[in-house]
Amino acid sequence: MSKFTSQTAREAGRKSKRGPSKRLEPNIEEKMKLLYEDVLDDLLLNSKDLSPSEKIKLLSHLSSFILPKMKPTRDEFTMERIQEWKDEGPFKNSPHPTE
């Protein structure tokens, strides 16, 4: 069995059936960037023409790219309240809706 060297790696790469890289050509990337910039410029210029509901939708969609996503957490206080609810609540045997 032979060692894997840079020469054998080069040969294996030539025999590979995976094909060329799936990266976009720089020409296409540049065109896409221009298209995005054009759309954003248009949104900024015509933002006054949007209805309040359209503005909220736009803000909601854009914020998902800008603001970090938060995961819900349970601290001691929350866990104590859940336990109290189970012990004292009107439906003692039913599961808590947040669990």
C-alpha positions in Angstrom: 0.0 0.0 0.0 1.5 3.4 -1.0 1.6 6.5 1.1 -0.8 9.4 0.4 1.5 12.2 -0.9 0.9 15.4 -2.7 1.6 13.6 -6.0 -0.9 10.8 -5.3 -3.4 13.4 -4.1 -3.1 15.3 -7.4 -3.7 12.1 -9.3 -6.7 11.2 -7.2 -8.1 14.7 -7.8 -7.8 14.2 -11.6 -9.6 10.9 -11.4 -12.4 12.4 -9.2 -15.9 12.2 -10.7 -17.2 15.0 -8.5 -16.7 17.6 -11.2 -15.6 21.2 -11.0 -16.4 23.4 -8.1 -20.0 24.6 -7.8 -19.0 28.2 -7.1 -20.5 30.9 -9.2 -18.4 32.6 -11.8 -17.3 36.0 -10.7 -19.3 37.5 -13.6 -22.6 36.1 -12.2 -21.7 37.2 -8.7 -21.1 40.7 -9.8 -24.4 40.8 -11.6 -26.2 39.5 -8.6 -24.6 42.1 -6.3 -25.7 44.8 -8.7 -29.2 43.5 -8.8 -29.4 43.4 -5.0 -28.1 46.9 -4.7 -30.6 48.1 -7.3 -33.5 46.5 -5.4 -32.3 48.0 -2.1 -31.9 51.4 -3.6 -35.4 51.2 -5.0 -36.8 50.2 -1.6 -35.1 53.1 0.1 -36.3 55.6 -2.4 -39.9 54.3 -2.5 -40.3 53.4 1.1 -42.8 56.2 1.6 -45.1 54.6 -1.0 -45.4 51.4 1.1 -48.4 50.8 3.2 -47.9 50.4 7.0 -48.5 46.7 6.8 -45.9 46.4 3.9 -43.4 48.3 6.0 -44.0 46.0 9.0 -43.5 42.9 6.8 -40.3 44.4 5.3 -39.0 45.3 8.7 -39.8 41.8 10.0 -38.0 40.1 7.1 -35.0 42.3 7.2 -34.6 42.0 11.0 -34.2 38.3 10.7 -31.0 39.0 8.8 -29.7 41.7 11.1 -30.7 40.8 14.7 -29.5 37.6 16.4 -31.9 34.8 17.0 -32.8 34.3 20.6 -33.4 30.9 22.1 -36.0 30.6 24.9 -34.5 29.8 28.3 -35.9 28.7 31.6 -34.4 30.1 34.7 -35.0 29.0 38.3 -37.9 31.4 38.8 -39.7 30.1 35.8 -39.2 26.5 36.8 -40.5 27.3 40.3 -43.6 28.9 38.8 -44.2 25.9 36.6 -43.9 23.6 39.6 -46.3 25.8 41.6 -48.8 25.8 38.8 -48.7 22.0 38.6 -49.1 21.6 42.4 -51.8 24.3 42.9 -53.4 24.8 39.6 -57.0 23.9 38.8 -55.9 21.1 36.4 -53.3 19.2 38.5 -53.0 16.2 36.2 -52.8 18.1 32.9 -49.4 19.1 31.4 -48.4 22.7 31.5 -48.9 24.4 28.1 -45.3 25.7 28.0 -43.7 22.3 28.4 
